Amino acid sequence: MNKFDKVKAGYAGAIFIAAFFLVCSVWGILLSGPELKELHLNLLRLAFPGFGFTVFAYLLGLVEAFVYGWVGGVFLVWLCEKICLNGEK
């Protein structure tokens, strides 16, 4: 069986999580209830330290999402190679 490319999986995970971050932050802006907006903003701050709706903080959250996605994608490929492929070479 072919080995997976860790770098490609890292970038795929990074783009997916960064897109999810963008959708989630836009969704937070569109929420109508102030309680829901506050809850959503607190959840974003919990997941992405330093997140806020300033330009710098938003870009920081986007970079954090990209890094988290990249690390997660590489980890999943590593895990699949260890467990699913049983170390086949």
Secondary structure, DSSP 8 states (H G I E B T S, - for coil): -----HHHHHHHHHHHHHHHHHHHHHHHHH---HHHHHHHHHHHHHHSTT--SSHHHHHHHHHHHHHHHHHHHHHHHHHHHHHTSTT--
